[in-house]
Amino acid sequence: MHRQIVVALLVLFFPAAGMAGALELKPVKVGDGVYAVVGDLEGQTYKNDGLNANLGFVVGRDGVLVINTGPTRRVAEALHRAIKTVTTSPVKWVVNVNSQNHYWHGNGYFASPDVQIISHEAAVKVMRESGNAQLEANRNELKEKAAGTTLAYPAVLVKESHTIDLGNRTVEVRHFGHAHTPGDVAVWLPKEKLVFTGDIIYTERMLAVIPLSNSGKWVTACDRLLALNPAIVVPGHGRPTDAARARRDTRDYLDSLRTQSKQAFERGDSLMKAVNKIDQSKFKHLANFEQLARRNANVVFREVEKESF
C-alpha cells in the first residue's frame, strides 16, 4: 500500500569521504501536514551521517512538532532546513521516541525556552546515564560531522500518555510498555490514523534485541500499538508501511523467536544448541539478518531461561 509513499523517501547528499559537505534531507509527505525522513537500514557510519533511524515532523496551526532530532547537530540543522521548505511555522515541540543517540542527540540544536522537549521518563533516565558515552562514541565514528553536538535532555516526562495540542490538531505521545528499550514511545495522530512507532516497530531490517530490551513485553507493546488500527505506520527503522507489514517484520519475528526459545528450553537444549536450532529463515529477507539473527536468538533464549526461574 501507499506505493507512492514508499518510493524514494529519503535522499541524502553524501559528500566525498573525509569532507563534511552539505547534508540534504528530503522529507516526503505521509499525511496532511505530516512528513517522514527515513534513515539508512544499515548501522551508523560516517557515510550515512549516523542517520540510520527515522525522523519526522507534524505541521500544526500553532507550530511544528519534530519527531526525533537525529544523532548530531548537523543532522538536526539539516532537518530544520527541510522543515523550512514546507512551512515557516516555528518548531514548538520535540519528541524523542527513546534513549538511543540517533533519536535525541540533535536536541541541543532545537533547545530553547520556546521549545518543549518530550520523552518517556525511563528514556530520560537512560539518556542521563549514558548520554556522554553515546556522544563520545559518535565523535569517534562521525568525526567532524559530530562537531557542535551538545546534549539537551527532555524536560517534559511522559509516564503513560501525553497529549500535544498543535492548535488545529492533537497528537498523542503513547507508551505501550517496555519494548526495544524501557522508554519507547509512539506518536499517534488519531484523526489521520497514522503512527510514528519509534523502535516498537522495525520494517525491512531485522530488529535488534539488546540488553535494554524485553522481548516478551515487546510483543505485548506491539499488540497494544497495532490495536489502534493505524492506516499508516512510520516505523523506527524502515519505510512507512501498513499494519500488516509492521506485524510481520516485528511482532511475528519476536513471537517466533520466543516460541522456539521456549521449546528449546523445555527440551533442555544448551544455549549453543538452541541458537543453532532456532529457525529464522522466514525472516532472512530482512536487512542485517546475518549480523543480528544469531545474536537475537542468544539474547531471547537467555530471557526465556531467566523467566522460568
TILUM-581721 format. One line per 10 residues: number of its first residue (from 1); their letters; for each residue x, y, z of N, C-alpha, C. Coordinates in steps of 0.02 Angstrom, whole numbers. Each point is the difference from the previous one (the first is absolute). Layout:
REM residues N
NUM) A) X,Y,Z,X,Y,Z,X,Y,Z; ... $
This chain:
REM residues 309
1) MHRQIVVALL) 42,-60,0,-42,60,0,44,62,0; -33,55,-16,35,64,-1,66,-5,-39; -5,-32,-59,61,-11,-39,35,66,-16; -40,52,-10,31,64,-16,38,28,59; -18,-20,61,34,26,59,67,-35,10; 1,-65,-15,59,-39,19,56,1,-50; -10,36,-56,52,4,-50,40,65,11; 65,-8,5,45,58,5,-18,47,57; -8,-28,59,-21,41,57,53,47,25; 62,-19,-9,53,42,27,57,5,-49 $
11) VLFFPAAGMA) 20,60,-14,60,9,-40,50,38,43; 56,-31,12,54,33,38,56,16,-48; 26,61,4,60,16,-39,60,-13,44; 36,-53,-17,60,-18,38,61,26,-38; 38,45,28,59,27,-33,57,-50,-4; 53,19,-32,58,-43,-7,27,-18,69; 29,-60,3,26,-25,64,49,50,30; -8,11,66,45,44,35,-19,73,-2; -53,17,-37,-22,69,-4,-73,4,21; -14,39,53,-68,7,24,-34,57,-38 $
21) GALELKPVKV) -19,-14,-61,-35,50,-40,-73,5,20; -40,31,-42,-70,11,15,-38,-66,7; -45,-1,48,-44,-57,10,-71,22,-17; -32,-35,-45,-68,17,-20,-47,-56,18; -53,16,36,-53,-48,15,-62,20,-38; -31,-47,-34,-60,15,-38,-59,-37,30; -40,34,40,-57,-33,31,-54,-15,-52; -37,-52,12,-55,-19,-44,-65,1,40; -51,27,-30,-65,6,33,-32,-68,9; -19,-16,62,-35,-63,14,-71,12,25 $
31) GDGVYAVVGD) -18,62,9,-67,19,22,-7,75,-7; -58,26,14,-11,72,-5,42,37,52; 52,34,-24,44,35,46,46,-45,40; 9,-62,-23,40,-49,36,54,-26,-47; 62,0,24,56,-17,-43,47,-49,34; 30,-44,-40,48,-49,25,67,9,-35; 53,-10,38,68,-4,-27,27,-68,20; 17,-41,-48,17,-69,13,75,-10,-2; 28,-26,54,71,-12,5,22,-63,-35; 65,-10,-2,30,-58,-30,-17,-63,38 $
41) LEGQTYKNDG) -4,-57,-34,-15,-63,33,60,-32,34; 59,22,-17,61,-29,29,15,33,68; 57,-18,28,21,30,63,22,72,-10; 18,33,55,23,69,-4,71,2,-27; 11,40,-52,66,7,-30,14,74,-16; 63,14,-13,18,67,-23,-37,17,-64; -4,-49,-46,-31,13,-65,-73,20,6; -37,-34,45,-72,17,6,-14,51,55; 52,33,24,-7,53,51,-30,-25,65; 5,-66,11,-30,-28,60,-76,0,-1 $
51) LNANLGFVVG) -29,18,-58,-73,4,-5,-27,-66,-27; -11,-47,46,-26,-65,-19,-67,-14,35; -35,53,18,-66,-6,30,-44,56,-27; -64,-5,12,-47,46,-33,-15,62,42; -6,55,-35,-20,64,28,-67,19,-31; -31,52,26,-62,24,-29,-20,66,29; -53,28,-28,-28,61,29,-73,8,-21; -36,35,44,-72,13,-10,-10,75,3; -33,27,-51,-12,72,-3,-70,15,27; -3,42,51,-63,21,29,-10,75,-6 $
61) RDGVLVINTG) -59,23,17,-14,72,-4,45,41,45; 16,-28,58,39,38,50,75,-15,-2; 21,-44,-44,71,-16,-4,13,-69,-26; 63,-20,1,21,-64,-28,23,-46,57; -22,-62,-4,24,-53,45,52,-41,-37; 60,-4,28,54,-41,-29,1,-67,36; 4,-54,-39,5,-67,28,71,-25,-13; 41,4,52,70,-20,-1,44,53,-34; 59,9,27,44,54,-23,64,-26,-32; 8,-66,-4,60,-28,-31,59,-6,47 $
71) PTRRVAEALH) 56,-26,-25,57,-15,42,49,57,11; -9,56,-35,47,55,4,-35,67,-12; 34,53,19,-24,67,-16,-5,9,-76; 47,-28,-35,1,6,-74,-64,-29,-30; -21,-58,24,-62,-30,-26,-60,42,21; -1,24,62,-55,42,23,-7,63,-42; 57,31,-17,-1,60,-42,-29,-17,-69; 21,-57,-28,-26,-21,-65,-75,-13,3; -22,-30,56,-71,-12,9,-38,66,2; 27,49,37,-33,65,4,-4,34,-68 $
81) RAIKTVTTSP) 54,-6,-38,-2,29,-68,-55,-33,-41; -7,-66,8,-53,-36,-37,-69,23,22; -9,11,65,-64,24,26,-17,67,-32; 50,43,-6,-11,67,-27,-19,-1,-74; 12,-55,-35,-23,-6,-70,-75,-14,-3; -28,-19,57,-71,-17,4,-42,54,33; 28,32,53,-38,48,39,47,52,31; -27,58,13,37,52,36,-16,-1,75; -44,-45,21,-19,-4,70,59,-22,43; 4,25,61,57,-18,43,-8,-70,30 $
91) VKWVVNVNSQ) 56,-30,16,-1,-63,38,-17,16,72; -53,-32,26,-21,12,68,7,-61,45; 1,-59,-31,3,-62,39,49,-49,-33; 34,-38,42,44,-54,-23,-18,-62,41; -9,-56,-33,-10,-64,35,58,-46,-18; 32,-29,51,51,-52,-10,-32,-67,16; 0,-47,-48,-37,-62,9,35,-50,46; 65,8,9,35,-38,52,68,30,15; 42,-37,35,62,28,26,61,-13,-44; -9,-28,-60,57,-14,-43,22,64,-37 $
101) NHYWHGNGYF) 65,5,-10,28,65,-23,-30,26,-64; -18,-45,-46,-25,24,-65,-69,33,4; -30,-3,59,-65,32,9,3,67,38; 55,13,36,-3,58,44,62,44,3; 55,-20,-31,60,40,7,-2,66,-39; -51,9,-41,-10,65,-33,-41,48,41; -21,-21,60,-42,43,42,31,69,13; 66,1,10,34,62,17,-12,55,-51; -7,-20,-63,-13,49,-53,-67,34,10; -51,-38,20,-68,27,6,-14,29,69 $
111) ASPDVQIISH) 42,-15,49,-14,20,69,-5,75,8; -55,22,30,-11,71,16,-59,4,48; -9,56,34,-58,7,45,-67,-8,-36; -1,9,-66,-62,-4,-38,-16,-70,-26; 45,-47,12,-9,-68,-26,-5,-50,57; -54,-38,1,-8,-55,48,32,-63,-29; 45,-30,38,30,-64,-20,-29,-54,44; -28,-51,-32,-43,-49,33,26,-71,-11; 0,-41,52,16,-70,-7,-26,-38,60; 6,-65,-1,-22,-41,56,50,6,58 $
121) EAAVKVMRES) -25,-4,60,43,9,59,55,-53,3; -14,-62,-22,51,-52,1,54,14,-53; -21,29,-56,49,18,-52,47,54,25; -27,49,35,41,56,24,49,-25,52; -20,-48,41,46,-29,49,61,-30,-36; -13,-38,-53,55,-30,-38,42,53,-35; -33,51,-27,37,55,-32,50,31,48; -22,12,60,44,33,49,56,-47,22; -13,-65,1,51,-48,20,51,-13,-55; -21,2,-63,44,-22,-54,12,52,-54 $
131) GNAQLEANRN) -29,59,7,6,51,-52,71,19,-17; 42,10,50,70,20,-13,38,-55,-36; -12,-63,19,34,-55,-34,-25,-6,-72; -65,11,-11,-27,0,-68,33,55,-42; 7,58,30,29,57,-35,72,-14,-20; 38,-30,45,70,-16,-15,4,-52,-56; -43,-50,1,-1,-50,-53,-17,32,-67; -47,46,0,-18,34,-62,58,42,-27; 35,33,45,58,40,-22,53,-44,-32; 10,-59,28,49,-46,-28,-21,-25,-69 $
141) ELKEKAAGTT) -64,-13,-9,-25,-27,-63,-11,54,-53; -28,56,21,-22,51,-48,50,56,-8; 51,2,43,54,48,-5,-27,72,-4; 22,38,-50,-20,71,-2,-76,9,-11; -33,-52,-22,-73,5,-9,-37,4,67; 33,-17,54,-30,5,66,15,67,33; 36,43,-33,20,65,29,-61,40,20; 5,32,58,-54,44,23,-57,-35,34; 3,-66,3,-55,-38,31,5,5,76; -54,22,31,-3,5,73,-63,-35,23 $
151) LAYPAVLVKE) 1,-25,61,-56,-37,27,-52,47,30; -62,-10,-18,-56,37,30,-54,-50,18; -13,-7,65,-46,-52,24,-72,24,-2; -46,-46,-14,-71,18,2,-21,24,70; -42,50,1,-25,28,64,-71,-22,14; -36,-21,-52,-69,-25,8,3,-76,-1; -15,-31,57,8,-72,7,-68,-34,-3; -5,-50,-43,-62,-37,-10,1,-64,42; -56,-17,29,-8,-64,34,-38,-48,-45; -64,13,-10,-41,-43,-43,-18,35,-65 $
161) SHTIDLGNRT) -23,63,5,-18,36,-61,5,75,12; 6,36,-54,6,73,3,-30,28,-64; -47,46,6,-34,29,-58,29,69,-15; 15,12,-63,26,64,-23,-51,32,-46; -20,61,15,-48,37,-40,39,46,-47; -2,-14,-64,36,39,-50,-43,58,-26; -59,10,29,-44,54,-20,-59,-25,-40; 13,-35,-54,-53,-27,-42,-1,-76,0; 43,-30,40,3,-73,3,33,-20,65; -16,-59,24,33,-26,59,41,-61,-19 $
171) VEVRHFGHAH) 55,-7,36,46,-55,-10,11,-33,68; 0,-66,2,9,-35,63,67,-36,2; 37,10,54,61,-37,12,-20,-58,46; 8,-61,-24,-26,-59,36,56,-49,18; -2,-24,62,46,-52,22,-40,-64,5; 22,-52,-36,-36,-63,-1,35,-54,42; 51,21,37,37,-47,41,71,-8,-25; 38,-36,39,70,-16,-15,3,-37,-67; 42,21,-45,6,-33,-65,74,-6,-18; 23,34,-53,71,0,-17,41,29,58 $
181) TPGDVAVWLP) -28,51,31,29,29,61,-56,12,49; 17,15,63,-54,12,49,-43,61,-15; 29,49,-34,-35,64,-9,-25,13,-70; -14,-51,-39,-26,10,-68,-68,34,1; -8,50,-42,-66,30,-10,-16,3,-74; -65,5,-14,-24,10,-69,-36,67,-2; -2,29,-60,-36,63,-10,-61,-16,-45; -59,8,29,-62,-21,-32,-41,61,-21; -20,0,-63,-44,52,-27,-68,-32,-11; -46,6,48,-63,-38,-3,-44,18,-59 $
191) KEKLVFTGDI) -2,63,-18,-43,21,-57,25,-31,-65; 65,-1,-8,30,-26,-62,10,-75,2; -8,-31,58,14,-72,9,72,-16,-21; 45,42,21,70,-5,-20,43,-2,63; 49,-44,1,41,-7,60,74,-2,-18; 39,40,35,73,-7,1,16,-46,59; 23,-59,-14,4,-52,52,64,1,41; 51,38,-22,65,-9,32,21,-73,-7; 41,-23,46,28,-67,-7,-45,-56,24; -63,16,12,-48,-54,13,-8,-41,-64 $
201) IYTERMLAVI) 7,33,-57,-7,-34,-65,62,14,-44; 26,-54,-28,51,2,-53,-31,-31,-62; 14,27,-59,-18,-34,-62,60,1,-46; 2,-50,-44,52,-7,-51,69,-19,27; 14,15,61,63,-21,30,-15,-39,63; 45,-45,17,-9,-40,60,9,43,62; -47,-7,46,6,36,63,58,-28,40; 21,38,49,54,-22,45,-28,-7,70; 7,-59,28,-18,-11,70,64,15,40; -2,53,39,60,24,35,-9,-9,75 $
211) PLSNSGKWVT) 53,11,39,-7,-9,73,-57,40,31; -16,58,-28,-55,40,26,-69,-26,-19; -3,-47,-47,-64,-25,-25,-33,-50,47; -64,-9,-10,-38,-55,32,-45,-28,-54; 19,-58,-28,-35,-25,-59,-73,-18,14; -14,-26,60,-69,-17,17,-44,61,4; 23,51,35,-38,62,6,-3,37,-67; 51,-11,-41,1,31,-66,-57,-26,-43; -12,-65,3,-57,-29,-36,-65,32,23; -8,7,65,-60,32,27,-6,72,-23 $
221) ACDRLLALNP) 56,36,-1,-1,69,-23,-21,4,-73; 24,-46,-41,-21,-3,-70,-75,-10,-5; -27,-47,39,-71,-14,-2,-41,62,20; 23,34,51,-36,60,23,2,56,-52; 58,8,-31,5,52,-51,-42,-18,-61; 4,-61,-23,-36,-20,-61,-75,-2,11; -21,-4,64,-72,3,15,-30,68,-17; 42,50,-10,-24,66,-22,-27,-3,-71; 16,-53,-37,-20,-6,-70,27,57,-43; 64,13,2,28,55,-40,-5,-15,-75 $
231) AIVVPGHGRP) -16,51,-38,-1,-7,-73,70,7,-29; 41,42,32,69,10,-22,46,-7,61; 52,-41,-8,48,-12,53,68,26,-23; 27,48,37,69,22,-11,42,-33,54; 38,-51,-17,37,-37,51,62,38,23; 33,-27,50,63,30,22,54,-9,-52; -2,-57,-35,47,-16,-53,-39,-31,-57; 13,23,-61,-37,-25,-58,-49,52,-26; -24,-12,-60,-44,49,-32,-72,-5,27; -37,55,-5,-71,-2,20,-37,-57,-35 $
241) TDAARARRDT) -46,-29,36,-33,-60,-24,-69,-6,31; -26,-61,-1,-65,-12,32,8,-45,60; -55,-11,35,3,-39,62,19,-72,-12; -20,-28,-57,16,-70,-15,75,-11,-5; 34,45,-35,73,-6,-7,33,10,68; -25,48,38,28,12,66,-5,-61,44; -58,-33,-3,-10,-61,39,49,-55,-21; 6,-10,-66,43,-54,-25,73,10,19; 25,60,-10,72,11,8,22,8,72; -46,16,45,19,9,70,-35,-48,46 $
251) RDYLDSLRTQ) -66,6,5,-37,-41,49,8,-74,-15; -9,-20,-63,5,-71,-17,71,-27,9; 49,42,-15,69,-21,10,15,-12,74; -19,46,42,11,-8,72,-37,-61,27; -61,-9,-22,-40,-56,23,32,-66,-21; 26,-3,-61,33,-60,-24,62,-15,42; 40,51,13,60,-10,42,-18,-26,69; -51,30,30,-19,-20,68,-30,-70,2; -42,-16,-49,-30,-67,-2,53,-54,-8; 46,10,-46,52,-50,-11,49,-3,59 $
261) SKQAFERGDS) 13,57,31,44,0,59,-31,-39,57; -65,8,10,-35,-37,53,2,-75,-14; -10,-18,-63,3,-71,-19,70,-28,13; 51,38,-18,69,-22,11,15,-8,74; -24,48,39,11,-4,73,-34,-61,30; -61,-13,-22,-38,-57,26,32,-66,-20; 35,-1,-57,36,-61,-21,65,-8,40; 20,52,34,63,-3,37,60,17,-43; -10,34,-56,55,18,-44,48,49,34; 63,-7,-15,49,50,22,-11,64,-40 $
271) LMKAVNKIDQ) 31,54,23,-6,63,-36,23,-7,-72; 59,-30,-10,27,-7,-67,-45,-43,-45; -26,-54,28,-44,-44,-39,-64,37,-18; -26,38,47,-62,37,-13,11,51,-56; 54,38,5,14,51,-51,8,-32,-69; 31,-59,-2,10,-34,-64,-66,-27,-28; -47,-18,43,-61,-32,-23,-57,49,-13; 2,58,30,-54,48,-11,0,21,-74; -56,-12,-33,-5,12,-72,-26,70,-14; 44,42,-28,-19,69,-16,-3,12,-75 $
281) SKFKHLANFE) -1,-55,-39,4,7,-73,-58,39,-30; -57,0,33,-58,37,-24,14,75,-2; 50,22,38,14,71,5,67,19,-32; 26,-46,-41,66,11,-30,2,58,-49; -58,21,-24,-4,56,-47,14,67,34; -3,2,66,10,64,35,73,21,-1; 12,64,-10,69,26,2,31,-14,67; 65,-13,0,40,-13,61,-14,-68,31; -31,-44,-38,-15,-67,26,62,-35,24; 52,0,-41,61,-38,18,33,27,63 $
291) QLARRNANVV) -3,65,10,31,30,59,-40,-11,64; -65,-5,-6,-42,4,60,-38,-64,18; -11,-45,-47,-45,-56,14,24,-44,58; 62,-22,-2,25,-44,53,5,38,66; 20,63,-3,5,39,61,-69,8,32; -51,13,-40,-67,6,27,-23,-65,32; 14,-57,-33,-20,-64,28,35,-12,67; 63,19,4,38,-7,62,-33,39,57; -16,63,-14,-29,43,52,-69,-24,21; -41,-19,-49,-68,-21,17,-1,-66,37 $
301) FREVEKESF) 43,-47,-19,3,-63,37,19,13,73; 48,43,11,19,16,69,-58,33,38; -37,42,-34,-59,31,31,-50,-53,21; -15,-45,-46,-49,-53,14,24,-44,57; 64,-16,0,30,-39,54,-9,35,67; 13,64,1,-6,40,61,-72,4,24; -47,5,-47,-71,5,17,-26,-63,35; 33,-56,-11,-24,-64,27,18,-9,74; 43,43,26,22,-8,69,-34,51,45 $
